[in-house]
Amino acid sequence: MNLTKEQSAKLGKYFINADPFLWGVLQAKNKKERLKELKQMGFLDIYSEGSNPIYSKINRDLLVELGIKGILEKIVIPKIDKNFSQETLRYFRDCWEQGQTPDLNYLVKNSLYHKRNFFTVTTPEVYDDLSHIAGYKDPAFIFVQIETQHNFVERWTVFAGLWFEEIEPLLH
C-alpha cells in the first residue's frame, strides 16, 4: 500500500478523532480488553499489565509505533478481511455507490447482525437482551449504524466512507 503524504495526514486525523476507537474493528468492546487484544497482536508492549491509558494516548502510541500505514495494514485491513467476505464488501460497495444502506435481512442472513427483541417492561431477565447498551456490537456496526430497537439500518458510519473512498482504493 502506497500512501501519499496527504493521504497519510488525512487518514491519521480520522484515526485520532475516530469514534468508536480504531473504527470499531477490534473484537473487544471495552478499553481494558481492547488494549489486551492489541498487546496479543504484538503491539503496545510499552504498557504494563493493568495499565489504564486514555484512548488519545493509545492512539498517539499506535501512530508512533506503527504509523497510519502500519495501523491500516496490520490491524484494520486484516480485521476487515476476517469479518467480511469479499462478496459482502462488494455488496456494501454497491450499496454505497448507489446511495443506499445495506438490507437488514442481508446482514442477518450473513451473520453480520443479530436482531434483538425489546420489551416495554424492563426486568432482570431482559438485561441480557439489552447487551448493546454496554457496547456490544455485531460486525455490521463497523460499516452501518443500526437502530436496534426497531431493527432498521439508519446510515453508514464514518468508517464506511473512509473504507470505500480512501482505504479500499489503495488496495488495488
Backbone as ProteinMPNN parsed JSONL, in Angstrom:
{"seq_chain_A": "MNLTKEQSAKLGKYFINADPFLWGVLQAKNKKERLKELKQMGFLDIYSEGSNPIYSKINRDLLVELGIKGILEKIVIPKIDKNFSQETLRYFRDCWEQGQTPDLNYLVKNSLYHKRNFFTVTTPEVYDDLSHIAGYKDPAFIFVQIETQHNFVERWTVFAGLWFEEIEPLLH", "coords_chain_A": {"N_chain_A": [[0.846, -1.167, 0.0], [0.659, 2.081, -0.962], [0.893, 5.193, 0.358], [0.233, 8.61, -0.084], [1.71, 11.631, 1.192], [-0.347, 13.407, 1.812], [-2.605, 11.7, 1.918], [-1.848, 10.106, 4.069], [-1.767, 12.007, 6.139], [-4.476, 12.812, 6.195], [-5.841, 10.355, 6.778], [-4.634, 9.813, 9.21], [-5.646, 11.909, 10.797], [-8.365, 11.244, 10.778], [-8.128, 8.841, 12.137], [-7.167, 9.542, 14.748], [-9.303, 10.99, 15.648], [-11.415, 9.281, 15.657], [-14.505, 7.714, 16.445], [-16.211, 4.901, 17.031], [-13.291, 3.798, 18.971], [-10.482, 2.922, 17.054], [-12.082, 2.621, 14.836], [-13.924, 0.676, 15.47], [-13.087, -1.886, 14.774], [-11.909, -3.825, 16.361], [-12.33, -6.868, 18.268], [-12.784, -6.805, 21.024], [-14.712, -4.969, 23.396], [-14.367, -3.072, 25.376], [-12.112, -0.695, 26.918], [-9.969, -1.846, 28.444], [-9.968, -4.532, 27.561], [-9.605, -4.099, 24.823], [-7.051, -2.989, 24.748], [-5.641, -5.189, 25.709], [-6.167, -6.982, 23.584], [-4.796, -5.676, 21.486], [-2.203, -5.849, 22.494], [-1.884, -8.642, 22.457], [-1.764, -8.973, 19.756], [0.719, -8.129, 19.318], [1.408, -5.472, 19.655], [2.023, -2.306, 21.288], [3.643, -2.928, 23.536], [4.74, -1.346, 25.421], [3.002, -0.815, 27.432], [2.21, -1.84, 30.682], [0.825, -4.744, 32.341], [-2.472, -4.232, 33.372], [-2.347, -1.476, 33.15], [-3.887, 1.712, 32.468], [-4.28, 3.619, 30.172], [-5.498, 6.644, 28.595], [-7.669, 6.845, 25.703], [-6.711, 8.664, 23.732], [-3.978, 8.703, 24.236], [-3.311, 6.043, 23.698], [-3.898, 6.023, 20.955], [-1.963, 7.91, 20.014], [0.368, 6.511, 20.714], [0.097, 4.191, 19.162], [0.277, 5.352, 16.63], [2.921, 6.297, 16.715], [4.308, 3.879, 17.036], [3.44, 2.254, 14.83], [2.65, 3.899, 12.716], [0.27, 5.417, 10.427], [-0.029, 3.911, 8.126], [0.923, 1.364, 8.925], [-0.971, 0.807, 10.926], [-3.263, 0.54, 9.379], [-2.472, -1.596, 7.627], [-1.703, -3.661, 9.395], [-3.627, -3.924, 11.372], [-6.327, -2.824, 10.839], [-7.092, -3.58, 8.091], [-6.595, -6.441, 8.104], [-8.515, -7.151, 10.094], [-10.917, -6.37, 8.889], [-10.858, -8.043, 6.646], [-11.071, -10.479, 7.971], [-13.605, -10.381, 9.161], [-15.423, -9.874, 7.108], [-16.567, -11.126, 4.052], [-15.3, -11.099, 0.663], [-17.406, -10.938, -1.094], [-19.414, -9.767, 0.503], [-18.211, -7.271, 1.044], [-18.174, -6.284, -1.554], [-20.935, -6.144, -2.05], [-21.602, -4.218, -0.07], [-20.123, -2.064, -1.101], [-21.445, -1.671, -3.552], [-23.971, -0.877, -2.591], [-23.184, 1.48, -1.254], [-22.254, 3.044, -3.405], [-24.619, 3.394, -4.768], [-26.002, 4.971, -3.103], [-27.525, 3.939, -1.021], [-28.447, 2.12, 1.961], [-27.268, -1.04, 3.281], [-29.39, -3.943, 3.095], [-31.255, -4.978, 5.876], [-32.057, -7.643, 6.232], [-30.157, -8.996, 4.68], [-27.865, -8.542, 6.216], [-28.539, -9.954, 8.561], [-28.927, -12.561, 7.525], [-26.33, -13.158, 6.719], [-24.976, -13.348, 9.083], [-24.022, -10.962, 10.188], [-25.348, -9.243, 11.72], [-27.46, -9.481, 14.525], [-30.776, -9.65, 15.234], [-32.519, -8.029, 17.875], [-34.833, -8.366, 20.51], [-37.066, -6.211, 22.164], [-38.592, -5.157, 25.186], [-41.281, -3.432, 26.766], [-41.393, -3.367, 29.496], [-38.866, -3.423, 31.767], [-37.152, -5.997, 33.083], [-35.029, -7.98, 35.253], [-34.446, -10.231, 33.68], [-34.497, -9.291, 31.123], [-32.247, -7.769, 30.735], [-30.076, -9.164, 29.589], [-30.764, -9.156, 26.932], [-30.394, -6.55, 26.33], [-27.8, -6.04, 25.77], [-26.429, -4.479, 23.914], [-26.34, -1.928, 24.912], [-24.244, -1.876, 26.637], [-22.18, -1.717, 24.896], [-21.97, -3.804, 23.104], [-21.395, -5.116, 19.902], [-22.286, -6.175, 16.69], [-20.597, -7.448, 13.73], [-21.522, -5.839, 11.56], [-21.788, -3.243, 12.545], [-19.425, -1.901, 12.173], [-19.556, -0.797, 9.67], [-22.191, 0.216, 9.34], [-24.799, 2.101, 10.984], [-27.21, 0.881, 13.082], [-30.535, 0.987, 13.986], [-31.351, -0.399, 16.75], [-33.574, -0.95, 18.364], [-35.845, -0.903, 16.765], [-34.955, -2.304, 14.664], [-33.682, -1.445, 12.03], [-31.597, -0.309, 9.329], [-29.926, 2.602, 9.793], [-27.927, 4.472, 8.83], [-24.761, 4.947, 7.123], [-21.536, 4.448, 8.664], [-18.849, 6.704, 9.639], [-16.498, 5.378, 9.147], [-17.189, 3.704, 7.005], [-17.298, 5.444, 4.792], [-14.613, 6.246, 4.749], [-13.435, 3.752, 4.242], [-14.489, 2.965, 1.678], [-13.886, 5.187, 0.068], [-11.248, 5.988, 0.578], [-9.442, 3.994, 1.785], [-9.891, 1.321, 0.667], [-9.502, 1.787, -2.183], [-6.718, 2.046, -2.177], [-5.855, -0.521, -1.967], [-5.941, -1.722, -4.396]], "CA_chain_A": [[0.0, 0.0, 0.0], [1.408, 3.33, -1.052], [0.145, 6.361, 0.808], [0.874, 9.905, -0.258], [1.79, 12.383, 2.44], [-1.676, 13.967, 2.054], [-3.471, 10.6, 2.352], [-1.395, 9.737, 5.415], [-2.206, 13.046, 7.076], [-5.934, 12.747, 6.288], [-6.218, 9.134, 7.499], [-4.159, 9.99, 10.584], [-6.614, 12.756, 11.505], [-9.571, 10.437, 11.003], [-7.809, 7.834, 13.144], [-7.096, 10.089, 16.114], [-10.605, 11.544, 16.02], [-12.432, 8.261, 15.409], [-15.372, 7.141, 17.465], [-15.513, 4.281, 18.161], [-11.858, 3.587, 18.907], [-9.993, 2.099, 15.939], [-13.239, 2.461, 13.949], [-14.755, -0.456, 15.878], [-12.671, -3.139, 14.138], [-11.442, -4.818, 17.33], [-13.35, -7.737, 18.861], [-13.037, -6.367, 22.393], [-15.659, -3.859, 23.431], [-14.043, -2.065, 26.379], [-10.726, -0.249, 26.775], [-9.04, -2.821, 29.017], [-9.907, -5.69, 26.661], [-9.038, -3.643, 23.546], [-5.609, -2.879, 24.959], [-5.171, -6.582, 25.789], [-6.215, -7.529, 22.223], [-3.687, -5.078, 20.739], [-0.963, -6.439, 23.024], [-1.816, -10.01, 21.943], [-1.391, -8.866, 18.349], [2.137, -7.767, 19.288], [1.574, -4.029, 19.67], [1.917, -1.56, 22.545], [4.322, -3.612, 24.642], [5.15, -0.336, 26.401], [2.036, -0.793, 28.531], [2.285, -2.979, 31.59], [-0.458, -5.381, 32.675], [-3.301, -3.448, 34.278], [-2.27, -0.03, 32.923], [-5.168, 2.228, 32.008], [-4.089, 4.892, 29.472], [-6.668, 7.165, 27.896], [-7.656, 6.477, 24.28], [-5.866, 9.544, 22.928], [-2.592, 8.25, 24.421], [-3.183, 4.791, 22.937], [-3.829, 6.426, 19.549], [-0.64, 8.508, 19.75], [1.388, 5.467, 20.8], [-0.042, 3.35, 17.964], [0.825, 6.105, 15.496], [4.383, 6.293, 16.832], [4.801, 2.512, 16.851], [3.116, 1.663, 13.529], [2.277, 4.855, 11.674], [-1.081, 5.144, 9.939], [0.07, 2.818, 7.157], [1.018, 0.13, 9.701], [-2.266, 0.577, 11.581], [-4.158, 0.018, 8.343], [-2.008, -2.885, 7.097], [-1.525, -4.703, 10.409], [-4.782, -4.051, 12.264], [-7.631, -2.545, 10.237], [-7.38, -4.411, 6.916], [-6.785, -7.846, 8.498], [-9.779, -7.316, 10.823], [-11.993, -6.292, 7.898], [-10.787, -9.294, 5.867], [-11.512, -11.59, 8.824], [-15.028, -10.26, 9.49], [-16.274, -9.656, 5.941], [-16.155, -11.791, 2.817], [-15.173, -10.192, -0.481], [-18.767, -10.768, -1.618], [-20.09, -8.785, 1.358], [-17.606, -5.963, 0.8], [-18.644, -5.866, -2.877], [-22.33, -5.754, -1.844], [-21.575, -2.942, 0.65], [-19.655, -1.03, -2.033], [-22.546, -1.402, -4.492], [-24.956, -0.073, -1.852], [-22.554, 2.782, -1.027], [-22.219, 3.796, -4.659], [-25.995, 3.684, -5.167], [-26.593, 5.873, -2.124], [-28.488, 3.249, -0.16], [-27.84, 1.314, 3.02], [-27.485, -2.479, 3.09], [-30.646, -4.505, 3.569], [-31.114, -5.613, 7.183], [-32.163, -9.104, 6.072], [-28.852, -9.459, 4.197], [-26.958, -8.535, 7.375], [-28.946, -11.058, 9.441], [-28.672, -13.82, 6.809], [-24.884, -13.374, 6.652], [-24.465, -13.312, 10.472], [-23.341, -9.697, 10.449], [-26.178, -8.567, 12.706], [-28.473, -10.337, 15.154], [-31.907, -8.853, 15.724], [-32.788, -8.118, 19.306], [-36.206, -8.042, 20.877], [-37.151, -5.322, 23.314], [-39.865, -5.18, 25.892], [-41.51, -2.147, 27.399], [-41.125, -3.514, 30.919], [-37.507, -3.926, 31.935], [-36.958, -6.883, 34.227], [-33.663, -8.5, 35.22], [-34.28, -11.205, 32.596], [-34.385, -8.581, 29.849], [-30.944, -7.124, 30.619], [-29.227, -9.895, 28.65], [-31.147, -8.752, 25.59], [-30.023, -5.153, 26.157], [-26.342, -6.019, 25.833], [-25.877, -3.429, 23.052], [-26.157, -0.716, 25.697], [-22.911, -1.96, 27.228], [-21.182, -1.616, 23.85], [-21.901, -4.983, 22.252], [-21.613, -4.786, 18.501], [-22.107, -7.185, 15.657], [-19.669, -6.935, 12.714], [-22.123, -4.818, 10.692], [-21.673, -1.917, 13.134], [-18.228, -1.23, 11.664], [-19.934, -0.078, 8.461], [-23.501, 0.87, 9.387], [-25.482, 2.32, 12.249], [-28.49, 0.181, 13.06], [-31.463, 1.34, 15.05], [-31.544, -1.754, 17.264], [-34.874, -1.163, 18.98], [-36.821, -1.182, 15.72], [-34.252, -3.119, 13.671], [-33.512, -0.97, 10.66], [-30.3, 0.309, 9.071], [-30.129, 4.048, 9.77], [-26.984, 5.196, 7.977], [-23.388, 4.459, 7.078], [-20.621, 5.049, 9.641], [-17.75, 7.468, 9.061], [-15.519, 4.42, 8.645], [-17.612, 3.213, 5.685], [-16.818, 6.416, 3.817], [-13.151, 6.124, 4.666], [-13.094, 2.476, 3.615], [-14.817, 2.943, 0.252], [-13.319, 6.317, -0.68], [-9.824, 6.212, 0.836], [-8.62, 2.811, 2.09], [-10.053, 0.234, -0.319], [-8.818, 2.075, -3.449], [-5.276, 1.849, -2.017], [-5.568, -1.954, -2.004], [-5.99, -2.224, -5.778]], "C_chain_A": [[0.893, 1.231, 0.0], [0.505, 4.486, -0.675], [0.921, 7.624, 0.483], [0.918, 10.583, 1.11], [0.416, 12.941, 2.822], [-2.64, 12.892, 2.558], [-3.137, 10.187, 3.786], [-1.907, 10.734, 6.449], [-3.719, 12.972, 7.281], [-6.376, 11.54, 7.102], [-5.775, 9.2, 8.958], [-5.118, 10.832, 11.403], [-7.903, 11.987, 11.778], [-9.329, 9.394, 12.09], [-7.841, 8.424, 14.553], [-8.418, 10.674, 16.586], [-11.74, 10.537, 15.902], [-13.228, 7.914, 16.663], [-16.257, 6.136, 16.731], [-14.015, 4.108, 17.895], [-11.504, 2.594, 17.807], [-11.134, 1.704, 15.002], [-14.079, 1.234, 14.271], [-14.317, -1.796, 15.314], [-12.189, -4.2, 15.12], [-12.605, -5.63, 17.877], [-13.762, -7.227, 20.239], [-13.898, -5.104, 22.386], [-15.427, -2.879, 24.575], [-12.539, -1.807, 26.328], [-9.721, -1.282, 27.279], [-8.865, -4.02, 28.078], [-9.333, -5.313, 25.29], [-7.518, -3.544, 23.64], [-4.982, -4.275, 25.013], [-5.128, -7.216, 24.39], [-5.055, -6.981, 21.387], [-2.345, -5.648, 21.195], [-0.792, -7.88, 22.521], [-1.441, -10.032, 20.47], [0.072, -8.447, 18.196], [2.41, -6.273, 19.31], [1.477, -3.488, 21.089], [2.503, -2.311, 23.74], [4.791, -2.636, 25.718], [4.204, -0.279, 27.6], [2.166, -2.053, 29.372], [0.882, -3.528, 31.841], [-1.211, -4.499, 33.662], [-3.198, -1.943, 34.082], [-3.573, 0.442, 32.279], [-5.001, 3.582, 31.31], [-5.387, 5.355, 28.812], [-6.53, 6.854, 26.404], [-6.745, 7.369, 23.445], [-4.391, 9.168, 23.064], [-2.355, 6.952, 23.647], [-3.066, 5.116, 21.445], [-2.462, 6.99, 19.192], [0.436, 7.427, 19.744], [1.31, 4.5, 19.614], [0.535, 4.053, 16.74], [2.345, 6.155, 15.532], [4.934, 4.91, 16.495], [4.611, 1.997, 15.425], [2.975, 2.67, 12.389], [0.897, 4.495, 11.149], [-1.063, 3.994, 8.938], [0.127, 1.468, 7.876], [-0.277, -0.216, 10.405], [-3.244, -0.02, 10.582], [-3.755, -1.393, 7.925], [-1.983, -4.003, 8.14], [-2.725, -4.899, 11.328], [-6.095, -3.951, 11.477], [-7.954, -3.503, 9.086], [-7.499, -5.888, 7.281], [-8.097, -8.094, 9.246], [-10.967, -7.26, 9.865], [-12.024, -7.581, 7.079], [-11.301, -10.489, 6.664], [-13.033, -11.574, 9.02], [-15.966, -10.184, 8.289], [-15.714, -10.377, 4.728], [-16.013, -10.743, 1.717], [-16.546, -9.922, -1.102], [-19.528, -9.71, -0.82], [-19.526, -7.395, 1.123], [-18.039, -5.407, -0.559], [-20.102, -5.381, -2.782], [-22.408, -4.399, -1.136], [-21.164, -1.81, -0.294], [-20.764, -0.662, -3.02], [-23.616, -0.539, -3.83], [-24.438, 1.35, -1.666], [-22.633, 3.642, -2.29], [-23.617, 4.17, -5.151], [-26.7, 4.6, -4.172], [-27.666, 5.229, -1.269], [-27.745, 2.47, 0.911], [-28.104, -0.165, 2.73], [-28.815, -2.923, 3.689], [-30.413, -5.242, 4.89], [-31.18, -7.136, 7.075], [-30.867, -9.712, 5.547], [-27.865, -9.561, 5.364], [-27.257, -9.707, 8.304], [-28.575, -12.397, 8.802], [-27.189, -14.17, 6.792], [-24.196, -13.254, 8.016], [-23.636, -12.073, 10.777], [-24.096, -8.869, 11.481], [-27.211, -9.556, 13.227], [-29.565, -9.446, 15.707], [-32.091, -9.09, 17.214], [-34.238, -7.732, 19.548], [-36.186, -7.175, 22.124], [-38.552, -5.395, 23.901], [-40.044, -3.835, 26.568], [-41.262, -2.202, 28.902], [-39.74, -4.127, 31.061], [-37.408, -4.718, 33.23], [-35.534, -7.403, 34.17], [-33.422, -9.479, 34.066], [-34.049, -10.529, 31.249], [-32.989, -7.983, 29.658], [-30.018, -7.841, 29.648], [-29.515, -9.471, 27.219], [-30.791, -7.294, 25.307], [-28.511, -4.98, 26.137], [-25.724, -4.945, 24.947], [-25.615, -2.144, 23.827], [-24.762, -0.698, 26.325], [-21.819, -1.961, 26.16], [-21.074, -2.825, 22.961], [-22.183, -4.589, 20.818], [-21.393, -6.0, 17.635], [-21.181, -6.596, 14.592], [-20.242, -5.81, 11.853], [-21.913, -3.401, 11.215], [-20.394, -1.189, 12.73], [-18.617, -0.334, 10.492], [-21.25, 0.687, 8.547], [-23.976, 1.075, 10.819], [-26.865, 1.696, 12.118], [-29.316, 0.642, 14.247], [-31.927, 0.0, 15.614], [-32.918, -1.987, 17.888], [-35.924, -1.541, 17.938], [-36.221, -1.944, 14.546], [-34.335, -2.579, 12.249], [-32.154, -0.279, 10.539], [-30.54, 1.814, 8.899], [-29.246, 4.738, 8.739], [-25.631, 4.489, 7.989], [-22.581, 5.114, 8.199], [-19.589, 5.898, 8.896], [-16.722, 6.503, 8.462], [-15.898, 3.898, 7.256], [-17.123, 4.159, 4.596], [-15.319, 6.352, 3.635], [-12.752, 4.85, 3.932], [-13.3, 2.547, 2.098], [-14.128, 4.035, -0.551], [-11.817, 6.472, -0.524], [-8.999, 4.921, 0.945], [-8.7, 1.758, 1.011], [-9.388, 0.554, -1.664], [-7.296, 1.889, -3.37], [-4.88, 0.378, -2.124], [-5.495, -2.492, -3.416], [-4.904, -1.612, -6.626]], "O_chain_A": [[1.764, 1.391, 0.855], [-0.52, 4.726, -1.313], [2.122, 7.706, 0.741], [0.251, 10.159, 2.054], [0.05, 12.953, 3.997], [-3.4, 13.123, 3.498], [-4.026, 9.952, 4.603], [-2.415, 10.348, 7.501], [-4.195, 13.059, 8.413], [-7.191, 11.672, 8.015], [-6.468, 8.696, 9.841], [-5.383, 10.524, 12.565], [-8.465, 12.068, 12.87], [-10.227, 9.098, 12.877], [-8.473, 7.864, 15.448], [-8.634, 10.837, 17.787], [-12.907, 10.904, 16.034], [-12.696, 7.834, 17.77], [-17.011, 6.549, 15.85], [-13.541, 4.25, 16.767], [-12.151, 1.558, 17.656], [-11.152, 0.603, 14.45], [-14.867, 0.792, 13.435], [-15.083, -2.758, 15.362], [-12.07, -5.367, 14.746], [-13.734, -5.143, 17.942], [-14.945, -7.22, 20.578], [-13.811, -4.282, 21.474], [-16.208, -1.941, 24.739], [-11.785, -2.601, 25.765], [-8.728, -1.56, 26.607], [-7.743, -4.464, 27.834], [-8.649, -6.123, 24.664], [-6.796, -3.96, 22.734], [-3.922, -4.51, 24.431], [-4.167, -7.906, 24.051], [-4.405, -7.733, 20.66], [-1.459, -5.899, 20.378], [0.322, -8.292, 22.196], [-0.862, -11.007, 19.991], [0.602, -8.413, 17.085], [3.526, -5.846, 19.015], [0.919, -4.133, 21.976], [1.919, -2.322, 24.824], [5.194, -3.053, 26.804], [4.562, 0.242, 28.656], [2.223, -3.17, 28.856], [-0.116, -2.856, 31.584], [-0.651, -4.069, 34.671], [-3.888, -1.192, 34.771], [-4.271, -0.334, 31.627], [-5.519, 4.589, 31.794], [-6.263, 4.545, 28.511], [-5.427, 6.631, 25.903], [-6.071, 6.879, 22.539], [-3.632, 9.301, 22.104], [-1.313, 6.788, 23.012], [-2.225, 4.544, 20.75], [-1.867, 6.599, 18.188], [1.311, 7.421, 18.879], [2.339, 4.043, 19.118], [1.201, 3.43, 15.914], [2.991, 6.064, 14.488], [5.911, 4.788, 15.756], [5.515, 1.373, 14.867], [3.162, 2.32, 11.224], [0.404, 3.394, 11.395], [-1.993, 3.188, 8.909], [-0.555, 0.527, 7.47], [-0.653, -1.386, 10.482], [-3.966, -0.966, 10.895], [-4.597, -2.289, 7.875], [-2.216, -5.165, 7.806], [-2.833, -5.929, 11.993], [-6.881, -4.898, 11.458], [-8.99, -4.167, 9.112], [-8.427, -6.546, 6.81], [-8.727, -9.134, 9.055], [-11.92, -8.024, 10.016], [-13.093, -8.145, 6.844], [-11.896, -11.407, 6.099], [-13.67, -12.626, 9.041], [-17.169, -10.403, 8.429], [-14.53, -10.255, 4.413], [-16.541, -9.636, 1.828], [-16.815, -8.818, -1.576], [-20.205, -8.859, -1.396], [-20.287, -6.433, 1.015], [-18.247, -4.202, -0.701], [-20.461, -4.351, -3.353], [-23.179, -3.529, -1.541], [-21.769, -0.738, -0.293], [-20.994, 0.517, -3.291], [-24.111, 0.415, -4.431], [-25.169, 2.314, -1.894], [-23.026, 4.807, -2.243], [-23.779, 5.155, -5.872], [-27.859, 4.965, -4.372], [-28.608, 5.894, -0.839], [-26.552, 2.195, 0.777], [-29.05, -0.502, 2.018], [-29.297, -2.348, 4.665], [-29.479, -6.036, 5.005], [-30.435, -7.838, 7.759], [-30.512, -10.828, 5.927], [-27.126, -10.539, 5.483], [-26.339, -10.376, 8.779], [-27.985, -13.261, 9.45], [-26.828, -15.346, 6.846], [-22.98, -13.079, 8.09], [-22.667, -12.133, 11.534], [-23.557, -7.917, 12.045], [-27.762, -10.36, 12.474], [-29.309, -8.586, 16.549], [-31.855, -10.18, 17.734], [-34.789, -6.872, 18.862], [-35.38, -7.389, 23.03], [-39.539, -5.656, 23.212], [-39.063, -3.171, 26.906], [-40.951, -1.18, 29.513], [-39.472, -5.211, 30.544], [-37.562, -4.176, 34.324], [-34.883, -7.28, 33.132], [-32.314, -9.546, 33.534], [-33.473, -11.127, 30.34], [-32.589, -7.716, 28.525], [-29.245, -7.188, 28.947], [-28.609, -9.432, 26.386], [-30.88, -6.849, 24.163], [-27.998, -3.905, 26.449], [-24.593, -4.531, 25.201], [-24.755, -1.354, 23.438], [-24.175, 0.366, 26.519], [-20.651, -2.181, 26.479], [-20.17, -2.886, 22.127], [-23.103, -3.817, 20.548], [-20.44, -6.756, 17.821], [-20.993, -5.38, 14.546], [-19.501, -4.91, 11.456], [-21.863, -2.455, 10.43], [-20.291, 0.022, 12.926], [-18.074, 0.76, 10.336], [-21.404, 1.713, 7.884], [-23.612, 0.334, 11.732], [-27.591, 1.956, 11.158], [-28.832, 0.676, 15.378], [-32.789, -0.659, 15.033], [-33.38, -3.127, 17.934], [-36.783, -2.386, 18.187], [-36.9, -2.199, 13.552], [-34.97, -3.174, 11.378], [-31.629, 0.263, 11.511], [-31.253, 2.245, 7.992], [-29.729, 5.485, 7.888], [-25.399, 3.561, 8.764], [-22.91, 6.217, 8.635], [-19.472, 5.817, 7.673], [-16.149, 6.771, 7.406], [-15.022, 3.674, 6.421], [-16.588, 3.711, 3.582], [-14.812, 6.397, 2.514], [-11.843, 4.863, 3.101], [-12.394, 2.228, 1.329], [-13.816, 3.836, -1.725], [-11.167, 7.034, -1.405], [-7.977, 4.776, 0.274], [-7.668, 1.338, 0.486], [-8.759, -0.331, -2.244], [-6.655, 1.606, -4.382], [-3.711, 0.061, -2.345], [-5.03, -3.614, -3.62], [-4.799, -1.922, -7.813]]}, "name": "protein", "num_of_chains": 1, "seq": "MNLTKEQSAKLGKYFINADPFLWGVLQAKNKKERLKELKQMGFLDIYSEGSNPIYSKINRDLLVELGIKGILEKIVIPKIDKNFSQETLRYFRDCWEQGQTPDLNYLVKNSLYHKRNFFTVTTPEVYDDLSHIAGYKDPAFIFVQIETQHNFVERWTVFAGLWFEEIEPLLH"}
